[in-house]
Amino acid sequence: MDVFVNAAVSADGKLSSRRREQIAISGEADFARVDRLRAEADAVMVGVGTVLADDPSLVRYDESHRRDVRGADSDPPVCVVADSRCRTAADAAVLDGDRETYVLTSEAAPTDRRDCLEAAGATLVVAGTERVDLPRAFDALEAEGIERLMVEGGGELIFSLFEAGLVDECSVYVGNLVIGGREAPTLADGEGFVDDFPELELEEVERVDDGVVLHWTVP
Ligand SMILES: NC(=O)c1ccc[n+]([C@@H]2O[C@H](COP(=O)([O-])OP(=O)(O)OC[C@H]3O[C@@H](n4cnc5c(N)ncnc54)[C@H](OP(=O)(O)O)[C@@H]3O)[C@@H](O)[C@H]2O)c1
């Protein structure tokens, strides 16, 4: 499975402010680029931190681009949430609509929360004891036919993906805002690396609006 990270950061590398509210870091041209990327993916993923902070629906994508790249009868991309304890609310926007939503969870998720999300239409994938075991969960997604997974954040999930060596490509829109704040989420949070830092290969730089998109691959 190809795993592709896409996110927008401020000029100082923040995904959001210390209040963890959604911030429009990029503009219309970048939103259109993201809609095209979603159209190329089988699934779009976020961590439960993003679900709780932003309640994203992740449904928007460029339909005509999808028809071009995937054919006229392709289904919309499905949705994936990493949520070890099933904290996603039953009325979360990721569970709206007809498309399938996978909640990757762990054995630590309380039974009543699992039942609640299944009743709300989620398909649960249990992998890991305390936290989602991402390599195992991704194997299960691959077995469901997901070949290209787009990950939109946040920083905790993105760090874990780099730590597990699961990222193949990464594109980052760097916008012209300065957000600041030591508690504000960045592109990769988690524990952080102290050595063996993953290195990326710069493939492309593109000016979009008042920022740039950096496209990296992971050798
Ligand atoms: N600018 C952008 O492009 C962008 C995009 C997305 C989000 N954001 C911002 O990012 C912030 C949210 O980011 P975040 O870092 O707090 O949350 P996140 O990365 O979306 O979610 C992190 C949570 O996912 C769960 N998780 C399950 N298994 C995991 C694993 N193996 N590794 C890591 N996490 C795992 C953990 O909670 P459990 O252990 O309870 O499961 C963890 O706390 C918000 O402020 C949002 O607005 C910005």
PDBQT file of the ligand as one rigid body, heavy atoms in Angstrom, charges set to zero:
ROOT
HETATM    1  N1  LIG A 301      -2.969  21.956   8.877  1.00  0.00    +0.000 N 
HETATM    2  C1  LIG A 301      -3.308  20.714   8.553  1.00  0.00    +0.000 C 
HETATM    3  O1  LIG A 301      -3.108  20.269   7.404  1.00  0.00    +0.000 OA
HETATM    4  C2  LIG A 301      -3.927  19.829   9.602  1.00  0.00    +0.000 A 
HETATM    5  C3  LIG A 301      -4.361  18.543   9.242  1.00  0.00    +0.000 A 
HETATM    6  C4  LIG A 301      -4.886  17.720  10.236  1.00  0.00    +0.000 A 
HETATM    7  C5  LIG A 301      -4.957  18.168  11.547  1.00  0.00    +0.000 A 
HETATM    8  N2  LIG A 301      -4.549  19.419  11.856  1.00  0.00    +0.000 N 
HETATM    9  C6  LIG A 301      -4.567  19.881  13.253  1.00  0.00    +0.000 C 
HETATM   10  O2  LIG A 301      -3.839  18.947  14.039  1.00  0.00    +0.000 OA
HETATM   11  C7  LIG A 301      -4.392  18.921  15.365  1.00  0.00    +0.000 C 
HETATM   12  C8  LIG A 301      -4.666  17.492  15.746  1.00  0.00    +0.000 C 
HETATM   13  O3  LIG A 301      -3.455  16.775  15.696  1.00  0.00    +0.000 OA
HETATM   14  P1  LIG A 301      -3.030  15.776  16.848  1.00  0.00    +0.000 P 
HETATM   15  O4  LIG A 301      -1.607  15.474  16.661  1.00  0.00    +0.000 OA
HETATM   16  O5  LIG A 301      -3.507  16.314  18.149  1.00  0.00    +0.000 OA
HETATM   17  O6  LIG A 301      -3.960  14.507  16.574  1.00  0.00    +0.000 OA
HETATM   18  P2  LIG A 301      -3.960  13.362  15.450  1.00  0.00    +0.000 P 
HETATM   19  O7  LIG A 301      -2.601  13.055  14.984  1.00  0.00    +0.000 OA
HETATM   20  O8  LIG A 301      -5.027  13.668  14.481  1.00  0.00    +0.000 OA
HETATM   21  O9  LIG A 301      -4.498  12.150  16.341  1.00  0.00    +0.000 OA
HETATM   22  C9  LIG A 301      -3.660  11.627  17.345  1.00  0.00    +0.000 C 
HETATM   23  C10 LIG A 301      -4.385  10.547  18.095  1.00  0.00    +0.000 C 
HETATM   24  O10 LIG A 301      -4.565   9.406  17.252  1.00  0.00    +0.000 OA
HETATM   25  C11 LIG A 301      -4.645   8.275  18.090  1.00  0.00    +0.000 C 
HETATM   26  N3  LIG A 301      -3.785   7.200  17.640  1.00  0.00    +0.000 N 
HETATM   27  C12 LIG A 301      -4.142   5.912  17.571  1.00  0.00    +0.000 A 
HETATM   28  N4  LIG A 301      -3.124   5.146  17.234  1.00  0.00    +0.000 NA
HETATM   29  C13 LIG A 301      -2.063   5.978  17.059  1.00  0.00    +0.000 A 
HETATM   30  C14 LIG A 301      -0.721   5.732  16.730  1.00  0.00    +0.000 A 
HETATM   31  N5  LIG A 301      -0.255   4.509  16.483  1.00  0.00    +0.000 N 
HETATM   32  N6  LIG A 301       0.106   6.795  16.671  1.00  0.00    +0.000 NA
HETATM   33  C15 LIG A 301      -0.344   8.036  16.900  1.00  0.00    +0.000 A 
HETATM   34  N7  LIG A 301      -1.624   8.322  17.236  1.00  0.00    +0.000 NA
HETATM   35  C16 LIG A 301      -2.476   7.281  17.325  1.00  0.00    +0.000 A 
HETATM   36  C17 LIG A 301      -4.144   8.704  19.485  1.00  0.00    +0.000 C 
HETATM   37  O11 LIG A 301      -5.254   8.799  20.368  1.00  0.00    +0.000 OA
HETATM   38  P3  LIG A 301      -5.763   7.440  21.074  1.00  0.00    +0.000 P 
HETATM   39  O12 LIG A 301      -4.541   6.808  21.693  1.00  0.00    +0.000 OA
HETATM   40  O13 LIG A 301      -6.793   7.851  22.019  1.00  0.00    +0.000 OA
HETATM   41  O14 LIG A 301      -6.278   6.629  19.957  1.00  0.00    +0.000 OA
HETATM   42  C18 LIG A 301      -3.578  10.079  19.248  1.00  0.00    +0.000 C 
HETATM   43  O15 LIG A 301      -3.696  10.939  20.362  1.00  0.00    +0.000 OA
HETATM   44  C19 LIG A 301      -5.630  19.788  15.339  1.00  0.00    +0.000 C 
HETATM   45  O16 LIG A 301      -5.299  21.045  15.878  1.00  0.00    +0.000 OA
HETATM   46  C20 LIG A 301      -5.946  19.923  13.854  1.00  0.00    +0.000 C 
HETATM   47  O17 LIG A 301      -6.595  21.157  13.565  1.00  0.00    +0.000 OA
HETATM   48  C21 LIG A 301      -4.049  20.251  10.906  1.00  0.00    +0.000 A 
ENDROOT
TORSDOF 0
